[in-house]
Amino acid sequence: MTPIQINFVNAMPLPALLVRPDERIVAANQPARDLLKNDCVDRPVITILRAPDMLEGIEGALMKSRKSSVRHMLRDGGRDYVYAAHIAPVSLPDGDCAMITFEDRTDIETANEMRRDFVANVSHELRTPLTSLMGFIETLRGPAKNDPNVQDRFLGIMESEAGRMAHLVQDLLHLSRVEEDERIRPSTMIDIAQVMETCVNAIQPVADNNKVTLNLTKPAQPVMVPADADQLRQVFNNLVENAIKYGGREKNVDIVISEPTQLSQLRATGVTVSVTDYGEGIASYHIPRLTERFYRVDRHRSREVGGTGLGLAIVKHIAVRHRGKLVIRSKEGEGSTFEILLPTQ
């Protein structure tokens, strides 16, 4: 290899290897060395890239001047990374070689997998109530056609199932809107203490029905932050309503709005809004996944209280849009605390 040819390989923006006809690696740029974690130059390619599809593609480029792309997986730090390895013949003065470049497709494949899971979850969530509705309609048209008592009972269940579907669709629309606006940070200054007071007043009847006492602690002065009032109202409603539903009957829910202070998590001055319940708590292994779409700690109980599995995903996206952060702390048997950290500037 001449210095010019080596410089050509080094100039490639993607990890790149050059393999000569005897299937030894003759050149590798720094990104390729970093990717493969060793000095691979002048080594047989079979000792570096052992995947059969990869070796077949290299042989095709060297023997038949054939281009190909293969899916290649590498593991680093306990995580799998997916690459598209593009293999192409290269004619050089001292012989034909094969050029291999690695395109990282991990994020794309992860997004596609999330999209597939999302569609599957939505289909599952809608299929169950739709199947129930179709069964009830068939029964009401047939055996229960002239039975008022059965009709009343089935119509009540149908109304509940239809409401659950409507709630799911509404949450899906909210999530879509939040994701669309996520890069646009709100600039209107609002008093979050006033927003929280409005939420507490609106949700008080739910607390009364569950015999739950809502305790709101806030600074004496207005707490101003740049925010979208409607979205913050949605966040506070979600967190307080969850605390009421999952904290247990005849318990307290403590809501605390802090004074503005320097927050290390935000690396800026901000305020913390915390909602604490004293229910069963959440096992630690569930906490990192709570903001995943449709993830539920207890699916049966979540459906009983009307949860769609999207509430905390919406909360997280709204917090991100406000350049804030959602922090969850919980201990089994002692309760849970959900904190929203928001910058004041």
C-alpha positions as CSV (number, residue, x, y, z in Angstrom):
1,M,0.0,0.0,0.0
2,T,1.3,3.4,-0.9
3,P,1.0,6.4,1.5
4,I,-1.7,7.9,-0.8
5,Q,-3.8,4.8,-0.6
6,I,-3.4,4.6,3.2
7,N,-4.4,8.3,3.5
8,F,-7.4,7.5,1.3
9,V,-8.6,4.9,3.8
10,N,-7.9,7.2,6.7
11,A,-9.9,10.0,5.1
12,M,-13.1,7.8,5.1
13,P,-15.6,9.3,7.7
14,L,-17.0,5.8,8.5
15,P,-15.0,2.9,10.0
16,A,-13.2,1.4,6.9
17,L,-11.0,-1.6,6.2
18,L,-9.2,-2.5,3.1
19,V,-8.7,-6.3,2.4
20,R,-6.2,-7.5,-0.2
21,P,-6.7,-10.6,-2.4
22,D,-5.0,-13.0,0.2
23,E,-7.8,-11.9,2.6
24,R,-5.5,-10.0,4.9
25,I,-6.3,-6.5,6.2
26,V,-3.9,-4.1,4.6
27,A,-5.3,-0.8,6.0
28,A,-7.8,0.4,8.6
29,N,-8.7,3.9,9.6
30,Q,-8.9,5.0,13.3
31,P,-12.7,4.7,13.5
32,A,-12.3,1.0,12.4
33,R,-9.6,0.4,14.9
34,D,-11.8,1.9,17.7
35,L,-14.8,-0.2,16.5
36,L,-12.9,-3.5,16.4
37,K,-10.9,-2.8,19.5
38,N,-7.6,-4.1,18.2
39,D,-4.8,-3.5,15.7
40,C,-6.2,-5.4,12.8
41,V,-3.8,-4.3,10.1
42,D,-1.8,-7.2,8.4
43,R,-4.0,-9.8,10.1
44,P,-6.3,-12.4,8.3
45,V,-9.8,-10.9,8.0
46,I,-11.3,-14.2,9.3
47,T,-9.6,-13.6,12.7
48,I,-11.3,-10.2,13.0
49,L,-14.7,-10.6,11.3
50,R,-15.9,-14.1,11.8
51,A,-19.5,-13.8,10.6
52,P,-20.2,-16.1,7.6
53,D,-22.2,-13.4,5.7
54,M,-19.3,-11.0,6.1
55,L,-16.7,-13.4,4.8
56,E,-18.9,-14.4,1.9
57,G,-19.3,-10.8,0.9
58,I,-15.6,-10.2,1.1
59,E,-15.0,-13.2,-1.2
60,G,-17.6,-12.0,-3.6
61,A,-15.9,-8.6,-3.8
62,L,-12.4,-10.1,-4.3
63,M,-13.3,-13.0,-6.7
64,K,-16.3,-11.6,-8.6
65,S,-16.0,-7.8,-8.2
66,R,-19.5,-7.9,-6.5
67,K,-20.9,-5.3,-4.2
68,S,-22.9,-6.4,-1.2
69,S,-24.2,-5.1,2.2
70,V,-24.6,-7.4,5.2
71,R,-26.0,-6.9,8.7
72,H,-23.3,-7.1,11.2
73,M,-23.7,-7.1,15.0
74,L,-21.0,-6.1,17.6
75,R,-21.2,-6.1,21.3
76,D,-19.7,-3.3,23.4
77,G,-20.1,-2.7,27.1
78,G,-23.0,-5.2,27.4
79,R,-25.0,-3.6,24.6
80,D,-25.5,-4.9,21.1
81,Y,-24.8,-2.5,18.2
82,V,-26.1,-3.1,14.6
83,Y,-24.0,-2.1,11.6
84,A,-24.6,-2.2,7.9
85,A,-21.3,-3.5,6.5
86,H,-20.9,-2.3,2.9
87,I,-18.5,-4.3,0.9
88,A,-17.2,-3.2,-2.5
89,P,-14.4,-4.1,-4.8
90,V,-11.6,-1.5,-5.2
91,S,-9.0,-1.6,-8.1
92,L,-5.6,-0.5,-7.0
93,P,-2.3,-0.4,-8.9
94,D,-0.9,-3.3,-6.8
95,G,-4.0,-5.5,-7.1
96,D,-7.8,-5.6,-6.5
97,C,-8.9,-5.2,-2.9
98,A,-12.2,-5.2,-1.0
99,M,-13.3,-2.1,0.9
100,I,-15.5,-2.6,3.9
101,T,-17.3,0.4,5.6
102,F,-19.4,0.1,8.7
103,E,-22.6,2.2,9.0
104,D,-24.1,2.4,12.5
105,R,-27.8,1.5,12.2
106,T,-28.4,0.9,15.9
107,D,-30.6,3.9,16.5
108,I,-32.6,3.3,13.3
109,E,-33.2,-0.4,14.2
110,T,-34.1,0.6,17.8
111,A,-36.6,3.2,16.5
112,N,-38.1,0.6,14.1
113,E,-38.4,-1.9,16.9
114,M,-40.1,0.7,19.1
115,R,-42.5,1.5,16.3
116,R,-43.4,-2.2,15.9
117,D,-43.9,-2.6,19.6
118,F,-46.0,0.5,19.7
119,V,-48.3,-0.7,17.0
120,A,-48.6,-4.1,18.6
121,N,-49.4,-2.6,22.0
122,V,-52.0,-0.2,20.6
123,S,-53.6,-3.1,18.6
124,H,-53.7,-5.2,21.8
125,E,-55.2,-2.4,23.9
126,L,-57.9,-1.7,21.4
127,R,-58.6,-5.4,20.5
128,T,-59.7,-6.4,24.0
129,P,-62.5,-3.8,24.4
130,L,-63.6,-4.1,20.8
131,T,-64.0,-7.9,21.2
132,S,-66.0,-7.3,24.3
133,L,-68.3,-4.8,22.6
134,M,-68.9,-7.1,19.6
135,G,-69.8,-9.9,21.9
136,F,-72.2,-7.8,23.9
137,I,-73.8,-6.4,20.8
138,E,-74.3,-10.0,19.5
139,T,-75.9,-11.0,22.8
140,L,-78.2,-7.9,22.9
141,R,-79.4,-8.7,19.5
142,G,-80.0,-12.4,20.3
143,P,-80.6,-14.1,23.7
144,A,-80.9,-10.8,25.6
145,K,-83.1,-9.1,23.1
146,N,-86.1,-8.9,25.4
147,D,-84.3,-8.9,28.8
148,P,-84.2,-5.4,30.2
149,N,-82.0,-6.4,33.2
150,V,-79.3,-8.0,31.0
151,Q,-79.5,-5.0,28.6
152,D,-78.9,-2.5,31.4
153,R,-75.9,-4.5,32.7
154,F,-74.3,-5.0,29.3
155,L,-74.9,-1.4,28.2
156,G,-73.1,-0.3,31.4
157,I,-70.1,-2.5,30.6
158,M,-70.1,-1.3,27.0
159,E,-70.1,2.3,28.1
160,S,-67.1,1.5,30.3
161,E,-65.2,-0.2,27.5
162,A,-66.0,2.6,25.0
163,G,-64.7,5.1,27.6
164,R,-61.5,3.2,28.0
165,M,-60.9,3.2,24.2
166,A,-61.7,7.0,24.1
167,H,-59.3,7.6,26.9
168,L,-56.6,5.6,25.1
169,V,-57.1,7.5,21.8
170,Q,-57.0,10.8,23.7
171,D,-53.7,9.9,25.4
172,L,-52.2,8.8,22.0
173,L,-53.2,12.2,20.5
174,H,-51.6,14.0,23.5
175,L,-48.4,12.0,23.2
176,S,-48.2,12.7,19.5
177,R,-48.7,16.4,20.0
178,V,-46.1,16.5,22.8
179,E,-43.5,14.7,20.6
180,E,-44.2,17.1,17.7
181,D,-43.5,20.2,19.9
182,E,-40.7,18.6,22.0
183,R,-37.9,20.7,20.3
184,I,-39.8,24.0,20.9
185,R,-39.3,25.1,24.4
186,P,-42.2,27.2,25.9
187,S,-41.3,30.8,26.7
188,T,-44.4,32.1,28.5
189,M,-43.7,32.7,32.2
190,I,-46.4,31.2,34.4
191,D,-46.9,30.6,38.1
192,I,-46.7,26.9,38.6
193,A,-48.1,27.1,42.1
194,Q,-51.3,28.6,40.7
195,V,-51.5,25.9,38.1
196,M,-51.1,23.2,40.8
197,E,-53.8,24.9,42.9
198,T,-56.2,24.7,39.9
199,C,-55.4,21.0,39.5
200,V,-55.9,20.2,43.1
201,N,-59.3,21.9,43.1
202,A,-60.3,20.1,40.0
203,I,-59.3,16.7,41.3
204,Q,-60.6,17.1,44.8
205,P,-63.8,15.2,44.1
206,V,-61.7,12.1,43.1
207,A,-59.7,12.4,46.3
208,D,-62.9,12.7,48.3
209,N,-64.4,9.6,46.7
210,N,-61.3,7.7,47.8
211,K,-61.1,9.4,51.2
212,V,-57.7,10.7,50.4
213,T,-56.3,14.0,51.9
214,L,-54.4,16.3,49.5
215,N,-51.8,18.4,51.3
216,L,-50.4,21.2,49.1
217,T,-47.2,23.1,50.4
218,K,-46.0,26.0,48.3
219,P,-43.9,29.1,48.7
220,A,-45.6,32.3,49.8
221,Q,-44.4,34.1,46.6
222,P,-45.4,33.1,43.0
223,V,-43.1,30.5,41.4
224,M,-42.5,31.6,37.8
225,V,-41.1,29.3,35.2
226,P,-41.2,29.4,31.3
227,A,-43.9,26.8,30.6
228,D,-46.9,25.7,28.7
229,A,-49.7,26.0,31.2
230,D,-52.0,23.4,29.6
231,Q,-49.2,20.8,29.4
232,L,-48.1,21.4,33.0
233,R,-51.7,21.1,34.1
234,Q,-51.8,17.7,32.3
235,V,-48.6,16.6,34.1
236,F,-49.9,17.6,37.6
237,N,-53.3,16.1,37.0
238,N,-51.6,12.8,36.0
239,L,-49.2,12.6,38.9
240,V,-51.8,13.6,41.6
241,E,-54.5,11.3,40.1
242,N,-52.0,8.4,40.1
243,A,-51.1,9.1,43.7
244,I,-54.8,9.0,44.7
245,K,-55.5,5.8,42.7
246,Y,-52.4,3.8,43.6
247,G,-51.7,5.3,47.0
248,G,-54.6,3.6,48.7
249,R,-57.9,4.7,50.3
250,E,-57.8,6.9,53.5
251,K,-54.2,7.9,52.9
252,N,-52.5,11.3,52.4
253,V,-51.0,12.7,49.2
254,D,-48.3,15.3,49.8
255,I,-47.7,17.9,47.1
256,V,-44.7,20.2,47.6
257,I,-43.5,23.0,45.4
258,S,-40.0,24.2,46.4
259,E,-38.4,27.6,46.3
260,P,-36.2,28.3,43.3
261,T,-32.7,26.8,44.0
262,Q,-29.6,25.5,42.2
263,L,-30.4,22.0,40.9
264,S,-27.5,19.8,40.0
265,Q,-29.6,17.5,37.8
266,L,-30.4,20.5,35.6
267,R,-27.2,22.4,36.1
268,A,-29.3,25.5,36.5
269,T,-31.6,27.3,38.9
270,G,-35.0,25.5,39.1
271,V,-37.9,24.4,41.1
272,T,-39.0,21.0,42.2
273,V,-42.6,19.8,42.2
274,S,-43.0,16.6,44.2
275,V,-46.1,14.4,44.6
276,T,-45.8,11.7,47.3
277,D,-48.2,8.9,48.1
278,Y,-47.9,6.4,51.0
279,G,-49.2,3.3,49.2
280,E,-47.5,-0.1,48.4
281,G,-44.6,1.5,46.6
282,I,-42.9,0.2,43.5
283,A,-40.1,-2.4,43.2
284,S,-36.8,-0.9,42.1
285,Y,-36.5,-3.0,39.0
286,H,-39.7,-1.4,37.6
287,I,-38.7,2.2,38.1
288,P,-36.4,2.6,35.0
289,R,-39.2,1.3,32.8
290,L,-42.1,3.3,34.2
291,T,-42.0,5.9,31.4
292,E,-42.1,3.3,28.6
293,R,-45.2,3.4,26.6
294,F,-47.8,0.8,27.8
295,Y,-45.5,-0.4,30.6
296,R,-47.5,-1.3,33.7
297,V,-46.4,-2.6,37.1
298,D,-49.7,-4.3,37.6
299,R,-51.7,-4.6,34.3
300,H,-54.9,-5.8,35.9
301,R,-55.0,-3.1,38.6
302,S,-54.0,-0.4,36.0
303,R,-57.0,-1.3,33.8
304,E,-59.3,-1.4,36.9
305,V,-58.5,2.2,37.7
306,G,-58.7,3.3,34.1
307,G,-55.0,3.6,33.2
308,T,-53.8,3.4,29.6
309,G,-50.1,2.9,30.3
310,L,-49.2,6.2,28.5
311,G,-49.6,8.7,31.3
312,L,-45.9,8.7,32.6
313,A,-44.6,8.6,29.0
314,I,-46.6,11.8,28.4
315,V,-45.2,13.3,31.6
316,K,-41.6,12.5,30.7
317,H,-42.0,14.0,27.2
318,I,-43.5,17.2,28.6
319,A,-40.7,17.5,31.1
320,V,-38.2,17.1,28.4
321,R,-39.9,19.8,26.3
322,H,-39.6,22.2,29.2
323,R,-35.9,21.2,29.5
324,G,-36.8,19.7,32.8
325,K,-36.6,16.2,34.3
326,L,-38.8,13.5,35.8
327,V,-37.3,11.8,38.9
328,I,-39.0,8.7,40.4
329,R,-38.2,7.4,43.9
330,S,-40.0,4.6,45.6
331,K,-39.6,2.0,48.3
332,E,-41.9,-1.0,48.6
333,G,-44.2,-0.7,51.5
334,E,-43.5,3.0,52.1
335,G,-44.9,4.7,49.0
336,S,-43.6,6.7,46.0
337,T,-42.4,10.2,45.1
338,F,-42.6,11.6,41.6
339,E,-40.7,14.8,41.1
340,I,-40.8,17.3,38.2
341,L,-37.7,19.5,38.0
342,L,-38.2,22.7,36.0
343,P,-35.6,25.4,35.2
344,T,-36.7,29.0,36.1
345,Q,-34.9,30.5,33.1
